[in-house]
Structure formats: structure tokens, C-alpha cells
Amino acid sequence: MPPSSLMPPTPVLQTPRLVLRPVRSKDAPVIQRRFPRWEVVRWLNAKIPWPYPADGAAAYVAACLEEMAKGKKSHWAIIPKSGPADLIGIIDLWPDDGVSRSQRGFWLDPEFHGKGLMTEAAERVTQYALCDLGWPHLWLTNAQENHPSRRIKEKQGARLVDLMIGDHVGGRGPEMVWLLSREDWLARGAKT
Ligand SMILES: CC(C)(COP(=O)(O)OP(=O)(O)OC[C@H]1O[C@@H](n2cnc3c(N)ncnc32)[C@H](O)[C@@H]1OP(=O)(O)O)[C@@H](O)C(=O)NCCC(=O)NCCS
């Protein structure tokens, strides 16, 4: 079994402005309030039910807890140190399965976009994956038109390795596939 095939218990991570802590069942109501917006879901995977059902967040959180308990994925609630006290978004991480070329997902309530917060969260989670867990790389994807998500990969030092077709909530379209190696991430320096 490769070393990256099972996740350890999800730790609490800190950044200058954020606390990243494991998603918990009490998070369902705030996710149900913040997540189902077109600007959030538009470029996410088409597996997300849309229109978002009334129990969508409860089902999502239950799946997160099961995946974390089984060591399949880590799911962090993003909490700003300056408030509010509840989560403003989520970032997820999972091992390379050798097939899907995708190992990280994230979203943020639009109220908090454009402040560099997801770059900060992604950097900390990347450090966890590549340094703490010792993974050699991360596979990352985004819809080609998703400029903010694309910029985060570029800023992290990821290399664009493929362009495929992806099914997003907003429809089928070009999807960029990136490979972020530990060497490239470390070599890129603190450009964020
Ligand atoms: C992707 C997402 C998490 C980025 O979060 P964020 O905290 O706003 O991102 P950051 O502030 O760290 O900015 C990242 C880059 O995107 C740019 N950016 C942020 N919001 C932008 C916007 N509305 N339009 C254009 N560029 C934008 C920033 O300028 C920055 O690039 P720069 O350093 O060159 O200036 C957020 O847009 C989001 O939640 N989108 C919906 C969910 C989603 O698409 N997730 C990713 C799926 S692959």
C-alpha cells in the first residue's frame, strides 16, 4: 500500500488569519446557508445536487465524517480568527488514487472572496500534504474559466499538465489538470 493511501486523523491547522479544523456535524446549518449560491457551485463537480436540496448540507457533512473516520479524506472548516465564529468555507484533501488526478477541493462564501483567504488556506493544506504527510505531489483541477481557482494553482507553483473536459454544475467544459510537486512548491518561494 503506498504511503499516501490513508489519511491520519484530520488535525487542526493554523494560518495567520485562519483556523482550519475538521468539519463537524454541527456545521450543517451554516453550510446550508453559505454554500448553495450560483457563484460558489458554478464551477464545482456536477455530482453536487443542484438545485441544492434542503438536506444537502446534512448529507454532505455525514459523508465528510464517514470519509474522515475511514481515513479517505480530510475536510477542514475554514474559520477566520477575526470572526465570524462559524465557518466561511471548506477545504478538502485526499490521497492520490492514481486515476482521478484530483486531490483538493475548496469553496468560500462570496462575502469573503478576493481577500487572499483561500490562497492562505491552500498554502497551509499544501504544506500539510507535502511536508507533514510527505506526499511527493498534489494533483489539482479547475474549470478553465474559474480564474480565481486557476490563479491559486499558478501562485503555488503548479504545472499545467493537461486539459480535459469536465462536468461542472454549470455545464460541461474545459478543465485544467495541474501537478504541484513538492520541489516546485518549495522552489517557488513565498510568492503568495
Ligand atoms: C476559488 C475561491 C475559493 C478563491 O477564493 P479567494 O479567497 O477569493 O481567493 P484569493 O483571494 O486567495 O485569490 C486567488 C486569486 O484569484 C483572484 N480572484 C479572487 N476573486 C476573484 C474574482 N472575483 N475575479 C477575478 N479574480 C479573482 C485573486 O485576485 C487572486 O489572484 P492574484 O493573487 O493574482 O490577485 C473562490 O473564488 C470560491 O469559493 N469560488 C467558488 C468555489 C470554487 O470555484 N472552488 C474551486 C473549484 S476548483
The ligand as a Gaussian input file, in Angstrom:
#p B3LYP/6-31G(d) Opt

LIG

0 1
 C      -11.866000      29.784000      -5.771000
 C      -12.077000      30.542000      -4.481000
 C      -12.077000      29.571000      -3.312000
 C      -10.954000      31.566000      -4.308000
 O      -11.048000      32.100000      -3.015000
 P      -10.496000      33.559000      -2.658000
 O      -10.204000      33.570000      -1.185000
 O      -11.406000      34.591000      -3.169000
 O       -9.139000      33.588000      -3.461000
 P       -7.929000      34.547000      -3.164000
 O       -8.450000      35.831000      -2.577000
 O       -6.908000      33.784000      -2.411000
 O       -7.439000      34.914000      -4.629000
 C       -6.897000      33.995000      -5.513000
 C       -6.652000      34.694000      -6.830000
 O       -7.884000      34.848000      -7.514000
 C       -8.141000      36.205000      -7.783000
 N       -9.551000      36.466000      -7.569000
 C      -10.244000      36.328000      -6.421000
 N      -11.533000      36.639000      -6.634000
 C      -11.627000      36.976000      -7.933000
 C      -12.691000      37.375000      -8.756000
 N      -13.925000      37.501000      -8.276000
 N      -12.436000      37.629000     -10.061000
 C      -11.205000      37.517000     -10.557000
 N      -10.148000      37.117000      -9.821000
 C      -10.369000      36.866000      -8.532000
 C       -7.320000      36.973000      -6.805000
 O       -7.055000      38.242000      -7.310000
 C       -6.100000      36.103000      -6.669000
 O       -5.181000      36.295000      -7.702000
 P       -3.983000      37.366000      -7.593000
 O       -3.158000      36.959000      -6.435000
 O       -3.305000      37.268000      -8.891000
 O       -4.610000      38.710000      -7.327000
 C      -13.440000      31.301000      -4.509000
 O      -13.470000      32.098000      -5.673000
 C      -14.628000      30.372000      -4.479000
 O      -15.082000      29.962000      -3.426000
 N      -15.164000      30.035000      -5.681000
 C      -16.313000      29.150000      -5.757000
 C      -15.920000      27.697000      -5.472000
 C      -14.848000      27.222000      -6.450000
 O      -14.906000      27.536000      -7.623000
 N      -13.902000      26.423000      -5.924000
 C      -12.803000      25.908000      -6.708000
 C      -13.177000      24.759000      -7.549000
 S      -11.783000      24.162000      -8.497000

